[in-house]
């Protein structure tokens, strides 16, 4: 599923991902395991409220690479 991020329509980053979840456009959210607990709880609660699946990724570096960016990413979402 992580490979799908390279070609799918997506959002990258906490603010954009939360916005996509709250608007109902996020199909699935990816969350890096090494994200600060405060940030992880924000996205986790938003996803629970919206019924969006969360897939954990080992690191921000791995998630950023999967998104095709040169820096780490805390969260990303595949959007409709």
PyMOL Python script that loads the backbone (N, CA, C, O; Angstrom):
from pymol import cmd

cmd.read_pdbstr("""\
ATOM      1  N   UNK A   1       0.827  -1.196   0.000  1.00  0.00           N
ATOM      2  CA  UNK A   1       0.000   0.000   0.000  1.00  0.00           C
ATOM      3  C   UNK A   1       0.871   1.260   0.000  1.00  0.00           C
ATOM      4  O   UNK A   1       0.508   2.273  -0.598  1.00  0.00           O
ATOM      5  N   UNK A   2       2.016   1.189   0.671  1.00  0.00           N
ATOM      6  CA  UNK A   2       2.908   2.345   0.749  1.00  0.00           C
ATOM      7  C   UNK A   2       3.398   2.767  -0.637  1.00  0.00           C
ATOM      8  O   UNK A   2       3.577   3.958  -0.889  1.00  0.00           O
ATOM      9  N   UNK A   3       3.616   1.805  -1.539  1.00  0.00           N
ATOM     10  CA  UNK A   3       4.065   2.121  -2.885  1.00  0.00           C
ATOM     11  C   UNK A   3       3.017   2.922  -3.658  1.00  0.00           C
ATOM     12  O   UNK A   3       3.358   3.678  -4.567  1.00  0.00           O
ATOM     13  N   UNK A   4       1.755   2.757  -3.299  1.00  0.00           N
ATOM     14  CA  UNK A   4       0.666   3.464  -3.978  1.00  0.00           C
ATOM     15  C   UNK A   4       0.769   4.985  -3.777  1.00  0.00           C
ATOM     16  O   UNK A   4       0.238   5.755  -4.577  1.00  0.00           O
ATOM     17  N   UNK A   5       1.449   5.409  -2.712  1.00  0.00           N
ATOM     18  CA  UNK A   5       1.603   6.847  -2.445  1.00  0.00           C
ATOM     19  C   UNK A   5       2.340   7.578  -3.563  1.00  0.00           C
ATOM     20  O   UNK A   5       2.087   8.758  -3.802  1.00  0.00           O
ATOM     21  N   UNK A   6       3.242   6.892  -4.244  1.00  0.00           N
ATOM     22  CA  UNK A   6       4.027   7.561  -5.288  1.00  0.00           C
ATOM     23  C   UNK A   6       3.159   8.030  -6.454  1.00  0.00           C
ATOM     24  O   UNK A   6       3.440   9.061  -7.065  1.00  0.00           O
ATOM     25  N   UNK A   7       2.109   7.273  -6.761  1.00  0.00           N
ATOM     26  CA  UNK A   7       1.307   7.599  -7.937  1.00  0.00           C
ATOM     27  C   UNK A   7      -0.090   8.103  -7.613  1.00  0.00           C
ATOM     28  O   UNK A   7      -0.747   8.696  -8.469  1.00  0.00           O
ATOM     29  N   UNK A   8      -0.545   7.877  -6.402  1.00  0.00           N
ATOM     30  CA  UNK A   8      -1.914   8.267  -6.040  1.00  0.00           C
ATOM     31  C   UNK A   8      -2.015   9.761  -5.749  1.00  0.00           C
ATOM     32  O   UNK A   8      -1.017  10.421  -5.460  1.00  0.00           O
ATOM     33  N   UNK A   9      -3.232  10.276  -5.830  1.00  0.00           N
ATOM     34  CA  UNK A   9      -3.487  11.644  -5.379  1.00  0.00           C
ATOM     35  C   UNK A   9      -3.372  11.613  -3.862  1.00  0.00           C
ATOM     36  O   UNK A   9      -3.968  10.761  -3.202  1.00  0.00           O
ATOM     37  N   UNK A  10      -2.600  12.550  -3.313  1.00  0.00           N
ATOM     38  CA  UNK A  10      -2.301  12.481  -1.886  1.00  0.00           C
ATOM     39  C   UNK A  10      -2.139  13.850  -1.252  1.00  0.00           C
ATOM     40  O   UNK A  10      -2.006  14.868  -1.932  1.00  0.00           O
ATOM     41  N   UNK A  11      -2.155  13.840   0.071  1.00  0.00           N
ATOM     42  CA  UNK A  11      -1.745  14.996   0.849  1.00  0.00           C
ATOM     43  C   UNK A  11      -0.548  14.546   1.668  1.00  0.00           C
ATOM     44  O   UNK A  11      -0.437  13.371   2.017  1.00  0.00           O
ATOM     45  N   UNK A  12       0.347  15.474   1.977  1.00  0.00           N
ATOM     46  CA  UNK A  12       1.520  15.156   2.774  1.00  0.00           C
ATOM     47  C   UNK A  12       1.641  16.207   3.872  1.00  0.00           C
ATOM     48  O   UNK A  12       1.523  17.404   3.610  1.00  0.00           O
ATOM     49  N   UNK A  13       1.877  15.756   5.099  1.00  0.00           N
ATOM     50  CA  UNK A  13       2.034  16.668   6.220  1.00  0.00           C
ATOM     51  C   UNK A  13       0.801  16.655   7.114  1.00  0.00           C
ATOM     52  O   UNK A  13      -0.303  16.307   6.693  1.00  0.00           O
ATOM     53  N   UNK A  14       1.031  17.044   8.351  1.00  0.00           N
ATOM     54  CA  UNK A  14      -0.009  16.967   9.375  1.00  0.00           C
ATOM     55  C   UNK A  14      -1.219  17.838   9.054  1.00  0.00           C
ATOM     56  O   UNK A  14      -2.346  17.344   9.060  1.00  0.00           O
ATOM     57  N   UNK A  15      -1.010  19.117   8.775  1.00  0.00           N
ATOM     58  CA  UNK A  15      -2.146  20.027   8.547  1.00  0.00           C
ATOM     59  C   UNK A  15      -3.003  19.582   7.369  1.00  0.00           C
ATOM     60  O   UNK A  15      -4.229  19.543   7.469  1.00  0.00           O
ATOM     61  N   UNK A  16      -2.360  19.247   6.256  1.00  0.00           N
ATOM     62  CA  UNK A  16      -3.105  18.854   5.065  1.00  0.00           C
ATOM     63  C   UNK A  16      -3.817  17.519   5.270  1.00  0.00           C
ATOM     64  O   UNK A  16      -4.927  17.325   4.775  1.00  0.00           O
ATOM     65  N   UNK A  17      -3.188  16.606   5.994  1.00  0.00           N
ATOM     66  CA  UNK A  17      -3.794  15.301   6.236  1.00  0.00           C
ATOM     67  C   UNK A  17      -5.012  15.435   7.147  1.00  0.00           C
ATOM     68  O   UNK A  17      -6.053  14.836   6.877  1.00  0.00           O
ATOM     69  N   UNK A  18      -4.895  16.208   8.212  1.00  0.00           N
ATOM     70  CA  UNK A  18      -6.046  16.412   9.105  1.00  0.00           C
ATOM     71  C   UNK A  18      -7.188  17.081   8.344  1.00  0.00           C
ATOM     72  O   UNK A  18      -8.352  16.720   8.520  1.00  0.00           O
ATOM     73  N   UNK A  19      -6.857  18.050   7.505  1.00  0.00           N
ATOM     74  CA  UNK A  19      -7.873  18.721   6.701  1.00  0.00           C
ATOM     75  C   UNK A  19      -8.588  17.721   5.783  1.00  0.00           C
ATOM     76  O   UNK A  19      -9.811  17.764   5.650  1.00  0.00           O
ATOM     77  N   UNK A  20      -7.826  16.826   5.156  1.00  0.00           N
ATOM     78  CA  UNK A  20      -8.414  15.813   4.273  1.00  0.00           C
ATOM     79  C   UNK A  20      -9.296  14.841   5.044  1.00  0.00           C
ATOM     80  O   UNK A  20     -10.354  14.443   4.556  1.00  0.00           O
ATOM     81  N   UNK A  21      -8.873  14.457   6.238  1.00  0.00           N
ATOM     82  CA  UNK A  21      -9.669  13.545   7.073  1.00  0.00           C
ATOM     83  C   UNK A  21     -10.975  14.220   7.477  1.00  0.00           C
ATOM     84  O   UNK A  21     -12.046  13.626   7.359  1.00  0.00           O
ATOM     85  N   UNK A  22     -10.889  15.445   7.948  1.00  0.00           N
ATOM     86  CA  UNK A  22     -12.079  16.158   8.415  1.00  0.00           C
ATOM     87  C   UNK A  22     -13.054  16.485   7.296  1.00  0.00           C
ATOM     88  O   UNK A  22     -14.259  16.572   7.531  1.00  0.00           O
ATOM     89  N   UNK A  23     -12.548  16.666   6.080  1.00  0.00           N
ATOM     90  CA  UNK A  23     -13.432  16.982   4.958  1.00  0.00           C
ATOM     91  C   UNK A  23     -14.034  15.730   4.329  1.00  0.00           C
ATOM     92  O   UNK A  23     -14.920  15.817   3.479  1.00  0.00           O
ATOM     93  N   UNK A  24     -13.546  14.562   4.753  1.00  0.00           N
ATOM     94  CA  UNK A  24     -14.074  13.313   4.226  1.00  0.00           C
ATOM     95  C   UNK A  24     -13.418  12.846   2.940  1.00  0.00           C
ATOM     96  O   UNK A  24     -13.891  11.897   2.314  1.00  0.00           O
ATOM     97  N   UNK A  25     -12.336  13.497   2.537  1.00  0.00           N
ATOM     98  CA  UNK A  25     -11.701  13.105   1.275  1.00  0.00           C
ATOM     99  C   UNK A  25     -10.571  12.091   1.454  1.00  0.00           C
ATOM    100  O   UNK A  25     -10.092  11.536   0.465  1.00  0.00           O
ATOM    101  N   UNK A  26     -10.134  11.837   2.686  1.00  0.00           N
ATOM    102  CA  UNK A  26      -9.050  10.876   2.916  1.00  0.00           C
ATOM    103  C   UNK A  26      -9.586   9.448   2.882  1.00  0.00           C
ATOM    104  O   UNK A  26     -10.555   9.122   3.567  1.00  0.00           O
ATOM    105  N   UNK A  27      -8.945   8.602   2.079  1.00  0.00           N
ATOM    106  CA  UNK A  27      -9.324   7.186   2.025  1.00  0.00           C
ATOM    107  C   UNK A  27      -8.551   6.378   3.054  1.00  0.00           C
ATOM    108  O   UNK A  27      -9.116   5.512   3.722  1.00  0.00           O
ATOM    109  N   UNK A  28      -7.260   6.658   3.184  1.00  0.00           N
ATOM    110  CA  UNK A  28      -6.395   5.979   4.148  1.00  0.00           C
ATOM    111  C   UNK A  28      -5.290   6.948   4.549  1.00  0.00           C
ATOM    112  O   UNK A  28      -4.832   7.756   3.740  1.00  0.00           O
ATOM    113  N   UNK A  29      -4.867   6.858   5.812  1.00  0.00           N
ATOM    114  CA  UNK A  29      -3.824   7.748   6.335  1.00  0.00           C
ATOM    115  C   UNK A  29      -2.605   6.914   6.707  1.00  0.00           C
ATOM    116  O   UNK A  29      -2.730   5.822   7.261  1.00  0.00           O
ATOM    117  N   UNK A  30      -1.435   7.439   6.398  1.00  0.00           N
ATOM    118  CA  UNK A  30      -0.170   6.825   6.779  1.00  0.00           C
ATOM    119  C   UNK A  30       0.444   7.688   7.871  1.00  0.00           C
ATOM    120  O   UNK A  30       0.490   8.912   7.746  1.00  0.00           O
ATOM    121  N   UNK A  31       0.919   7.054   8.946  1.00  0.00           N
ATOM    122  CA  UNK A  31       1.487   7.773  10.084  1.00  0.00           C
ATOM    123  C   UNK A  31       2.837   7.158  10.427  1.00  0.00           C
ATOM    124  O   UNK A  31       2.946   5.946  10.615  1.00  0.00           O
ATOM    125  N   UNK A  32       3.863   7.996  10.508  1.00  0.00           N
ATOM    126  CA  UNK A  32       5.201   7.524  10.860  1.00  0.00           C
ATOM    127  C   UNK A  32       5.267   7.212  12.350  1.00  0.00           C
ATOM    128  O   UNK A  32       4.739   7.963  13.171  1.00  0.00           O
ATOM    129  N   UNK A  33       5.911   6.112  12.696  1.00  0.00           N
ATOM    130  CA  UNK A  33       6.020   5.686  14.096  1.00  0.00           C
ATOM    131  C   UNK A  33       6.874   6.636  14.936  1.00  0.00           C
ATOM    132  O   UNK A  33       6.701   6.691  16.154  1.00  0.00           O
ATOM    133  N   UNK A  34       7.783   7.379  14.322  1.00  0.00           N
ATOM    134  CA  UNK A  34       8.687   8.248  15.083  1.00  0.00           C
ATOM    135  C   UNK A  34       8.185   9.688  15.193  1.00  0.00           C
ATOM    136  O   UNK A  34       8.967  10.606  15.437  1.00  0.00           O
ATOM    137  N   UNK A  35       6.882   9.878  15.013  1.00  0.00           N
ATOM    138  CA  UNK A  35       6.271  11.200  15.164  1.00  0.00           C
ATOM    139  C   UNK A  35       6.047  11.476  16.649  1.00  0.00           C
ATOM    140  O   UNK A  35       5.778  10.559  17.425  1.00  0.00           O
ATOM    141  N   UNK A  36       6.158  12.730  17.031  1.00  0.00           N
ATOM    142  CA  UNK A  36       5.889  13.160  18.400  1.00  0.00           C
ATOM    143  C   UNK A  36       4.498  12.663  18.834  1.00  0.00           C
ATOM    144  O   UNK A  36       3.549  12.704  18.050  1.00  0.00           O
ATOM    145  N   UNK A  37       4.386  12.202  20.070  1.00  0.00           N
ATOM    146  CA  UNK A  37       3.126  11.643  20.573  1.00  0.00           C
ATOM    147  C   UNK A  37       1.956  12.619  20.473  1.00  0.00           C
ATOM    148  O   UNK A  37       0.831  12.209  20.187  1.00  0.00           O
ATOM    149  N   UNK A  38       2.210  13.893  20.704  1.00  0.00           N
ATOM    150  CA  UNK A  38       1.150  14.903  20.625  1.00  0.00           C
ATOM    151  C   UNK A  38       0.571  14.968  19.214  1.00  0.00           C
ATOM    152  O   UNK A  38      -0.647  15.019  19.041  1.00  0.00           O
ATOM    153  N   UNK A  39       1.435  14.967  18.217  1.00  0.00           N
ATOM    154  CA  UNK A  39       0.980  15.013  16.828  1.00  0.00           C
ATOM    155  C   UNK A  39       0.288  13.715  16.438  1.00  0.00           C
ATOM    156  O   UNK A  39      -0.735  13.730  15.752  1.00  0.00           O
ATOM    157  N   UNK A  40       0.846  12.597  16.874  1.00  0.00           N
ATOM    158  CA  UNK A  40       0.251  11.295  16.556  1.00  0.00           C
ATOM    159  C   UNK A  40      -1.164  11.204  17.136  1.00  0.00           C
ATOM    160  O   UNK A  40      -2.062  10.669  16.484  1.00  0.00           O
ATOM    161  N   UNK A  41      -1.370  11.713  18.334  1.00  0.00           N
ATOM    162  CA  UNK A  41      -2.702  11.632  18.937  1.00  0.00           C
ATOM    163  C   UNK A  41      -3.701  12.512  18.188  1.00  0.00           C
ATOM    164  O   UNK A  41      -4.876  12.158  18.091  1.00  0.00           O
ATOM    165  N   UNK A  42      -3.259  13.644  17.661  1.00  0.00           N
ATOM    166  CA  UNK A  42      -4.160  14.517  16.890  1.00  0.00           C
ATOM    167  C   UNK A  42      -4.701  13.814  15.650  1.00  0.00           C
ATOM    168  O   UNK A  42      -5.903  13.835  15.385  1.00  0.00           O
ATOM    169  N   UNK A  43      -3.807  13.198  14.900  1.00  0.00           N
ATOM    170  CA  UNK A  43      -4.240  12.537  13.666  1.00  0.00           C
ATOM    171  C   UNK A  43      -5.010  11.258  13.984  1.00  0.00           C
ATOM    172  O   UNK A  43      -5.963  10.918  13.282  1.00  0.00           O
ATOM    173  N   UNK A  44      -4.608  10.551  15.031  1.00  0.00           N
ATOM    174  CA  UNK A  44      -5.303   9.320  15.422  1.00  0.00           C
ATOM    175  C   UNK A  44      -6.742   9.621  15.815  1.00  0.00           C
ATOM    176  O   UNK A  44      -7.658   8.909  15.403  1.00  0.00           O
ATOM    177  N   UNK A  45      -6.950  10.660  16.601  1.00  0.00           N
ATOM    178  CA  UNK A  45      -8.308  11.019  17.021  1.00  0.00           C
ATOM    179  C   UNK A  45      -9.157  11.484  15.846  1.00  0.00           C
ATOM    180  O   UNK A  45     -10.338  11.146  15.763  1.00  0.00           O
ATOM    181  N   UNK A  46      -8.567  12.254  14.938  1.00  0.00           N
ATOM    182  CA  UNK A  46      -9.310  12.716  13.760  1.00  0.00           C
ATOM    183  C   UNK A  46      -9.727  11.524  12.901  1.00  0.00           C
ATOM    184  O   UNK A  46     -10.848  11.481  12.393  1.00  0.00           O
ATOM    185  N   UNK A  47      -8.823  10.560  12.740  1.00  0.00           N
ATOM    186  CA  UNK A  47      -9.139   9.374  11.933  1.00  0.00           C
ATOM    187  C   UNK A  47     -10.213   8.511  12.594  1.00  0.00           C
ATOM    188  O   UNK A  47     -11.102   7.999  11.914  1.00  0.00           O
ATOM    189  N   UNK A  48     -10.136   8.351  13.894  1.00  0.00           N
ATOM    190  CA  UNK A  48     -11.161   7.576  14.606  1.00  0.00           C
ATOM    191  C   UNK A  48     -12.523   8.214  14.439  1.00  0.00           C
ATOM    192  O   UNK A  48     -13.510   7.527  14.176  1.00  0.00           O
ATOM    193  N   UNK A  49     -12.579   9.524  14.590  1.00  0.00           N
ATOM    194  CA  UNK A  49     -13.850  10.246  14.465  1.00  0.00           C
ATOM    195  C   UNK A  49     -14.440  10.118  13.064  1.00  0.00           C
ATOM    196  O   UNK A  49     -15.660  10.076  12.901  1.00  0.00           O
ATOM    197  N   UNK A  50     -13.577  10.058  12.058  1.00  0.00           N
ATOM    198  CA  UNK A  50     -14.037  10.000  10.664  1.00  0.00           C
ATOM    199  C   UNK A  50     -14.106   8.572  10.124  1.00  0.00           C
ATOM    200  O   UNK A  50     -14.596   8.354   9.016  1.00  0.00           O
ATOM    201  N   UNK A  51     -13.621   7.602  10.896  1.00  0.00           N
ATOM    202  CA  UNK A  51     -13.631   6.220  10.439  1.00  0.00           C
ATOM    203  C   UNK A  51     -12.629   5.936   9.343  1.00  0.00           C
ATOM    204  O   UNK A  51     -12.894   5.126   8.455  1.00  0.00           O
ATOM    205  N   UNK A  52     -11.476   6.594   9.391  1.00  0.00           N
ATOM    206  CA  UNK A  52     -10.436   6.429   8.376  1.00  0.00           C
ATOM    207  C   UNK A  52      -9.345   5.504   8.915  1.00  0.00           C
ATOM    208  O   UNK A  52      -8.881   5.670  10.043  1.00  0.00           O
ATOM    209  N   UNK A  53      -8.943   4.537   8.105  1.00  0.00           N
ATOM    210  CA  UNK A  53      -7.901   3.589   8.488  1.00  0.00           C
ATOM    211  C   UNK A  53      -6.542   4.277   8.566  1.00  0.00           C
ATOM    212  O   UNK A  53      -6.219   5.134   7.744  1.00  0.00           O
ATOM    213  N   UNK A  54      -5.744   3.886   9.576  1.00  0.00           N
ATOM    214  CA  UNK A  54      -4.377   4.387   9.723  1.00  0.00           C
ATOM    215  C   UNK A  54      -3.418   3.231   9.486  1.00  0.00           C
ATOM    216  O   UNK A  54      -3.563   2.157  10.069  1.00  0.00           O
ATOM    217  N   UNK A  55      -2.440   3.465   8.625  1.00  0.00           N
ATOM    218  CA  UNK A  55      -1.381   2.488   8.381  1.00  0.00           C
ATOM    219  C   UNK A  55      -0.091   3.069   8.950  1.00  0.00           C
ATOM    220  O   UNK A  55       0.316   4.171   8.584  1.00  0.00           O
ATOM    221  N   UNK A  56       0.546   2.327   9.842  1.00  0.00           N
ATOM    222  CA  UNK A  56       1.782   2.792  10.458  1.00  0.00           C
ATOM    223  C   UNK A  56       2.970   2.512   9.535  1.00  0.00           C
ATOM    224  O   UNK A  56       3.054   1.456   8.908  1.00  0.00           O
ATOM    225  N   UNK A  57       3.878   3.477   9.469  1.00  0.00           N
ATOM    226  CA  UNK A  57       5.106   3.378   8.667  1.00  0.00           C
ATOM    227  C   UNK A  57       6.271   3.502   9.642  1.00  0.00           C
ATOM    228  O   UNK A  57       6.184   4.254  10.612  1.00  0.00           O
ATOM    229  N   UNK A  58       7.355   2.778   9.399  1.00  0.00           N
ATOM    230  CA  UNK A  58       8.461   2.719  10.351  1.00  0.00           C
ATOM    231  C   UNK A  58       9.069   4.070  10.707  1.00  0.00           C
ATOM    232  O   UNK A  58       9.392   4.307  11.871  1.00  0.00           O
ATOM    233  N   UNK A  59       9.234   4.967   9.723  1.00  0.00           N
ATOM    234  CA  UNK A  59       9.900   6.234  10.027  1.00  0.00           C
ATOM    235  C   UNK A  59       9.410   7.355   9.121  1.00  0.00           C
ATOM    236  O   UNK A  59       8.838   7.119   8.056  1.00  0.00           O
ATOM    237  N   UNK A  60       9.650   8.579   9.574  1.00  0.00           N
ATOM    238  CA  UNK A  60       9.306   9.753   8.775  1.00  0.00           C
ATOM    239  C   UNK A  60      10.108   9.749   7.483  1.00  0.00           C
ATOM    240  O   UNK A  60       9.603  10.147   6.433  1.00  0.00           O
ATOM    241  N   UNK A  61      11.339   9.308   7.555  1.00  0.00           N
ATOM    242  CA  UNK A  61      12.195   9.248   6.367  1.00  0.00           C
ATOM    243  C   UNK A  61      11.590   8.305   5.319  1.00  0.00           C
ATOM    244  O   UNK A  61      11.524   8.643   4.137  1.00  0.00           O
ATOM    245  N   UNK A  62      11.153   7.129   5.760  1.00  0.00           N
ATOM    246  CA  UNK A  62      10.554   6.157   4.842  1.00  0.00           C
ATOM    247  C   UNK A  62       9.262   6.699   4.227  1.00  0.00           C
ATOM    248  O   UNK A  62       9.008   6.501   3.038  1.00  0.00           O
ATOM    249  N   UNK A  63       8.449   7.378   5.031  1.00  0.00           N
ATOM    250  CA  UNK A  63       7.191   7.931   4.530  1.00  0.00           C
ATOM    251  C   UNK A  63       7.460   9.054   3.532  1.00  0.00           C
ATOM    252  O   UNK A  63       6.796   9.131   2.498  1.00  0.00           O
ATOM    253  N   UNK A  64       8.415   9.917   3.826  1.00  0.00           N
ATOM    254  CA  UNK A  64       8.779  10.987   2.891  1.00  0.00           C
ATOM    255  C   UNK A  64       9.257  10.436   1.565  1.00  0.00           C
ATOM    256  O   UNK A  64       8.895  10.948   0.505  1.00  0.00           O
ATOM    257  N   UNK A  65      10.069   9.395   1.620  1.00  0.00           N
ATOM    258  CA  UNK A  65      10.567   8.757   0.395  1.00  0.00           C
ATOM    259  C   UNK A  65       9.413   8.162  -0.404  1.00  0.00           C
ATOM    260  O   UNK A  65       9.377   8.286  -1.628  1.00  0.00           O
ATOM    261  N   UNK A  66       8.471   7.517   0.279  1.00  0.00           N
ATOM    262  CA  UNK A  66       7.315   6.924  -0.400  1.00  0.00           C
ATOM    263  C   UNK A  66       6.447   7.990  -1.058  1.00  0.00           C
ATOM    264  O   UNK A  66       5.787   7.725  -2.064  1.00  0.00           O
ATOM    265  N   UNK A  67       6.448   9.194  -0.491  1.00  0.00           N
ATOM    266  CA  UNK A  67       5.669  10.305  -1.047  1.00  0.00           C
ATOM    267  C   UNK A  67       6.409  11.016  -2.183  1.00  0.00           C
ATOM    268  O   UNK A  67       5.846  11.874  -2.863  1.00  0.00           O
ATOM    269  N   UNK A  68       7.680  10.648  -2.378  1.00  0.00           N
ATOM    270  CA  UNK A  68       8.459  11.258  -3.446  1.00  0.00           C
ATOM    271  C   UNK A  68       9.026  12.610  -3.079  1.00  0.00           C
ATOM    272  O   UNK A  68       9.277  13.437  -3.955  1.00  0.00           O
ATOM    273  N   UNK A  69       9.235  12.851  -1.773  1.00  0.00           N
ATOM    274  CA  UNK A  69       9.832  14.116  -1.339  1.00  0.00           C
ATOM    275  C   UNK A  69      11.193  13.850  -0.718  1.00  0.00           C
ATOM    276  O   UNK A  69      11.497  12.720  -0.336  1.00  0.00           O
ATOM    277  N   UNK A  70      12.007  14.882  -0.618  1.00  0.00           N
ATOM    278  CA  UNK A  70      13.390  14.740  -0.157  1.00  0.00           C
ATOM    279  C   UNK A  70      13.548  14.853   1.355  1.00  0.00           C
ATOM    280  O   UNK A  70      14.660  14.727   1.869  1.00  0.00           O
ATOM    281  N   UNK A  71      12.457  15.087   2.070  1.00  0.00           N
ATOM    282  CA  UNK A  71      12.509  15.222   3.532  1.00  0.00           C
ATOM    283  C   UNK A  71      11.542  14.218   4.154  1.00  0.00           C
ATOM    284  O   UNK A  71      10.733  13.606   3.456  1.00  0.00           O
ATOM    285  N   UNK A  72      11.635  14.056   5.459  1.00  0.00           N
ATOM    286  CA  UNK A  72      10.726  13.159   6.155  1.00  0.00           C
ATOM    287  C   UNK A  72       9.313  13.724   6.193  1.00  0.00           C
ATOM    288  O   UNK A  72       9.115  14.936   6.109  1.00  0.00           O
ATOM    289  N   UNK A  73       8.340  12.837   6.320  1.00  0.00           N
ATOM    290  CA  UNK A  73       6.944  13.249   6.421  1.00  0.00           C
ATOM    291  C   UNK A  73       6.322  12.559   7.635  1.00  0.00           C
ATOM    292  O   UNK A  73       6.483  11.353   7.825  1.00  0.00           O
ATOM    293  N   UNK A  74       5.614  13.331   8.448  1.00  0.00           N
ATOM    294  CA  UNK A  74       4.979  12.755   9.634  1.00  0.00           C
ATOM    295  C   UNK A  74       3.733  11.971   9.257  1.00  0.00           C
ATOM    296  O   UNK A  74       3.489  10.888   9.789  1.00  0.00           O
ATOM    297  N   UNK A  75       2.943  12.521   8.335  1.00  0.00           N
ATOM    298  CA  UNK A  75       1.722  11.862   7.903  1.00  0.00           C
ATOM    299  C   UNK A  75       1.514  12.099   6.410  1.00  0.00           C
ATOM    300  O   UNK A  75       2.074  13.022   5.819  1.00  0.00           O
ATOM    301  N   UNK A  76       0.698  11.244   5.829  1.00  0.00           N
ATOM    302  CA  UNK A  76       0.274  11.406   4.436  1.00  0.00           C
ATOM    303  C   UNK A  76      -1.071  10.697   4.306  1.00  0.00           C
ATOM    304  O   UNK A  76      -1.399   9.822   5.107  1.00  0.00           O
ATOM    305  N   UNK A  77      -1.835  11.077   3.306  1.00  0.00           N
ATOM    306  CA  UNK A  77      -3.118  10.423   3.075  1.00  0.00           C
ATOM    307  C   UNK A  77      -3.346  10.259   1.580  1.00  0.00           C
ATOM    308  O   UNK A  77      -2.995  11.132   0.786  1.00  0.00           O
ATOM    309  N   UNK A  78      -3.928   9.151   1.214  1.00  0.00           N
ATOM    310  CA  UNK A  78      -4.417   8.977  -0.149  1.00  0.00           C
ATOM    311  C   UNK A  78      -5.819   9.553  -0.141  1.00  0.00           C
ATOM    312  O   UNK A  78      -6.644   9.190   0.697  1.00  0.00           O
ATOM    313  N   UNK A  79      -6.087  10.458  -1.085  1.00  0.00           N
ATOM    314  CA  UNK A  79      -7.384  11.143  -1.118  1.00  0.00           C
ATOM    315  C   UNK A  79      -8.180  10.742  -2.347  1.00  0.00           C
ATOM    316  O   UNK A  79      -7.633  10.286  -3.351  1.00  0.00           O
ATOM    317  N   UNK A  80      -9.476  10.924  -2.238  1.00  0.00           N
ATOM    318  CA  UNK A  80     -10.403  10.577  -3.321  1.00  0.00           C
ATOM    319  C   UNK A  80     -10.294  11.570  -4.463  1.00  0.00           C
ATOM    320  O   UNK A  80     -10.998  11.440  -5.464  1.00  0.00           O
TER     321      UNK A  80
END
""", "prot")
cmd.dss("prot")
cmd.show_as("cartoon", "prot")
cmd.util.cbc("prot")
cmd.orient("prot")
